[in-house]
Amino acid sequence: MRHNKIIYLPTTTIEKDEWGNEIEVHDWKLVYANEYSVSSSEFYNAAVNGLRPEQSFEIYTFEYNSEKKFKFDDDIYDIIRTQGKGEKIIIIGEKVSDNGSSS
């Protein structure tokens, strides 16, 4: 499969401001991914725990550093589960509502 979808994972770097103080800078890094559909069994198993998996992507393991969120098509998702597969990992996300909590 080709990694033909683009998702973004959050990054935090430390930079210095004009006075030399260290500050955290939050941004998003681009990651190429394969999009997967959320299976019905995945959906119903998650629903038992009050979760709603909506997007699933496969990315290279070296690009994933235990991030808790990802962005796809201007929507932000909480990562509710990962599934390791050697050099690749599948991340499954639940869309975050406008007020910052999961929908």
DAWOZI-V587300 format. One record per backbone hydrogen bond with DSSP energy under -0.5 kcal/mol. NH is the residue of the N-H (numbers start at 1). CO is the residue of the C=O. Records with the same first field share a line. If there is no record, write none. Layout:
BEGIN
NH=CO  CO
END
This chain:
BEGIN
4=2
5=33
7=5  31
8=71
9=29
10=69
11=27
13=25
15=13  23
17=21
20=17
23=15
25=13
26=24
27=11
29=9
31=7
33=5
34=58
36=56
39=37
43=39
44=40
45=41
46=42
47=43
48=44
49=45  46
50=47
51=46
54=93
55=93
56=36
57=91
58=34
59=89
61=87
63=60
64=61
65=63
70=77
71=8
72=75
75=72
77=70
78=94
79=68
80=78  92
81=92
83=90
85=88
87=85
88=85
89=59
90=83
91=57  89
92=81
93=55
94=78
96=76
97=101
100=97
103=95
END
